[in-house]
Amino acid sequence: MAKKHVRTGIVGTGFSASFHFEALGKIYGTDVEVIGAHTIDVEGGKAYCEKRGIRFFEKLEDLLGEVDVIHCCTPPYAHEPVTIAGLKADKYVICEKPLTGYFGDGSEDFHGERFPKQQALDAALASVDRLIAAEQASKGRLLYAENWVYAPAIQKEREILEKTGGQILWIHGEEAHSGSHSVDYAYWSRCGGGVMIGKGCHPLTAALYLKRVEGFARDGKTIQPKSVTARCHAVTRLPSFRDEGHIRCDYYDIDDFSMMHVEMTDGTMITVFASDIVLGGIHNWLEICGNNHRAVCNINPNTLMQTYNPVEENFADIYVVEKIGTKQGWACTAPDEDLITGYPAEMEAFYRTIAYGEEPQSTMGLAADTISTIYSAYVSAERGGAAVDVKTY
Ligand SMILES: NC(=O)c1ccc[n+]([C@@H]2O[C@H](COP(=O)([O-])OP(=O)(O)OC[C@H]3O[C@@H](n4cnc5c(N)ncnc54)[C@H](O)[C@@H]3O)[C@@H](O)[C@H]2O)c1
């Protein structure tokens, strides 16, 4: 069978736009042509396009006129407008995490700690509603780029659940490292919150996904979040924090440590830690405690390869693993970090949906439940950890 041809555009040309482009190059089931990219940073956008031999578009509408799908790789505050513009033009939109959020009231002195979190929850859910309506009115579709869903370890767990009918009793997981590279990340107004949304969304979405898989496999219906209890802290902004230069600590108004405990509609639980205060490289994992099996999904690090390097400089030109502070000594060196993180599998699957109509695993509903749970968690944290009901989609 001839491969279907799909024309693609990328919106935003920073960090995630780079790994999206890499993953596009690995797609084998669809004939993908990257037409060009658009960003508000004209100089940066032109450099990105020149390096990759694609066209730069100053206007999003012009890019939309020439493609079948766009990748929304902008900071979270721009996800809704870019995604809705794509859906309105009847395009598929692959949108980075988190789907959307609340980005303040636009005032210059907006501060993430000085507004009622119910306001954020209401606004985030209103944004979710607008996105759902846009998708329903469109010939296109939203494909939610949560790579954890497509990480090989999570997909293997999906197979176990589907084939054994296992019941998940508790999932716990974590995404952590020593701080994001992004300047925008320091501000609630650009990212819609701190580490609880920025990092917490990854393990949370993977856990919510697996509970959906479990419910469908056994009973033909989803198991969804019911209520959430959460705590957030700003450890690096404590007057007592002692900066030794290993942990990023220039955040303006966001949380850098969080814990969410979710009760599901079947009474089982998900517990997620997310933080920016952990040394030793990226620390991303999910453990599934089932009634018939237990699984530890090591997203990163894992022991696919381990290296010992006696002299730091020997590895000066060698990529070891994300966010590692030193290359000396033992390391869980990643021979193909993108693969274990799920990026190529995610893009392969999305383009199978676009070209051949295959049902995606990571959808608007899953993204919406994630947003609803996390903003309810911010309300809970404000109330000292009281349980807050979660609206589901
Ligand atoms: N899945 C993952 O592992 C992963 C990793 C990093 C980032 N992300 C997500 O990717 C998104 C982007 O993060 P990043 O690290 O690439 O940020 P970045 O700052 O490196 O790049 C953002 C890009 O978007 C552009 N931009 C900003 N506003 C825009 C607008 N209104 N219209 C068009 N372009 C605009 C910027 O000019 C820049 O080119 C975020 O949602 C983030 O959460 C996901």
The ligand as a Tripos MOL2 file, in Angstrom:
@<TRIPOS>MOLECULE
LIG
   44    48     1     0     0
SMALL
NO_CHARGES

@<TRIPOS>ATOM
      1 N1          6.8380   16.5450   26.2270 N.am      1 LIG1
      2 C1          7.9550   16.9810   26.7360 C.2       1 LIG1
      3 O1          8.8190   16.2090   27.1560 O.2       1 LIG1
      4 C2          8.2180   18.4620   26.7610 C.ar      1 LIG1
      5 C3          9.5000   18.9420   27.0700 C.ar      1 LIG1
      6 C4          9.6920   20.3300   27.0680 C.ar      1 LIG1
      7 C5          8.6300   21.1830   26.7960 C.ar      1 LIG1
      8 N2          7.4120   20.6660   26.5280 N.ar      1 LIG1
      9 C6          6.2690   21.5670   26.2450 C.3       1 LIG1
     10 O2          6.5060   22.2080   25.0050 O.3       1 LIG1
     11 C7          5.9530   23.5150   25.0170 C.3       1 LIG1
     12 C8          7.0290   24.5150   24.6280 C.3       1 LIG1
     13 O3          8.1010   24.4080   25.5270 O.3       1 LIG1
     14 P1          9.5990   24.6390   25.0170 P.3       1 LIG1
     15 O4         10.4580   24.0830   26.0820 O.co2     1 LIG1
     16 O5          9.7410   24.1830   23.6140 O.co2     1 LIG1
     17 O6          9.6450   26.2410   25.0700 O.3       1 LIG1
     18 P2         10.6890   27.1990   24.3270 P.3       1 LIG1
     19 O7         10.6650   28.4620   25.1180 O.co2     1 LIG1
     20 O8         11.9780   26.5020   24.1160 O.co2     1 LIG1
     21 O9         10.0140   27.4620   22.8890 O.3       1 LIG1
     22 C9          8.7570   28.0810   22.7330 C.3       1 LIG1
     23 C10         8.6060   28.6160   21.3090 C.3       1 LIG1
     24 O10         7.2650   29.1240   21.1300 O.3       1 LIG1
     25 C11         7.3550   30.4290   20.5420 C.3       1 LIG1
     26 N3          6.1180   31.1780   20.8840 N.ar      1 LIG1
     27 C12         5.8090   31.8070   22.0540 C.ar      1 LIG1
     28 N4          4.5580   32.3400   21.9650 N.ar      1 LIG1
     29 C13         4.1060   32.0480   20.7300 C.ar      1 LIG1
     30 C14         2.8920   32.3280   20.0360 C.ar      1 LIG1
     31 N5          1.8960   33.0030   20.6170 N.pl3     1 LIG1
     32 N6          2.7630   31.8860   18.7600 N.ar      1 LIG1
     33 C15         3.7790   31.2250   18.1400 C.ar      1 LIG1
     34 N7          4.9420   30.9110   18.7490 N.ar      1 LIG1
     35 C16         5.1010   31.3150   20.0280 C.ar      1 LIG1
     36 C17         8.6270   31.0050   21.0910 C.3       1 LIG1
     37 O11         9.0720   32.0850   20.3030 O.3       1 LIG1
     38 C18         9.5520   29.7740   20.9710 C.3       1 LIG1
     39 O12         9.9850   29.6220   19.6460 O.3       1 LIG1
     40 C19         5.3970   23.7410   26.4180 C.3       1 LIG1
     41 O13         4.0250   23.5150   26.4130 O.3       1 LIG1
     42 C20         6.1040   22.6890   27.2560 C.3       1 LIG1
     43 O14         5.3210   22.2600   28.3600 O.3       1 LIG1
     44 C21         7.1980   19.3320   26.4850 C.ar      1 LIG1
@<TRIPOS>BOND
     1     1     2 1
     2     2     3 2
     3     2     4 1
     4     4     5 ar
     5     4    44 ar
     6     5     6 ar
     7     6     7 ar
     8     7     8 ar
     9     8     9 1
    10     8    44 ar
    11     9    10 1
    12     9    42 1
    13    10    11 1
    14    11    12 1
    15    11    40 1
    16    12    13 1
    17    13    14 1
    18    14    15 2
    19    14    16 1
    20    14    17 1
    21    17    18 1
    22    18    19 2
    23    18    20 1
    24    18    21 1
    25    21    22 1
    26    22    23 1
    27    23    24 1
    28    23    38 1
    29    24    25 1
    30    25    26 1
    31    25    36 1
    32    26    27 ar
    33    26    35 ar
    34    27    28 ar
    35    28    29 ar
    36    29    30 ar
    37    29    35 ar
    38    30    31 1
    39    30    32 ar
    40    32    33 ar
    41    33    34 ar
    42    34    35 ar
    43    36    37 1
    44    36    38 1
    45    38    39 1
    46    40    41 1
    47    40    42 1
    48    42    43 1
@<TRIPOS>SUBSTRUCTURE
     1 LIG1         1 GROUP 0 **** ****
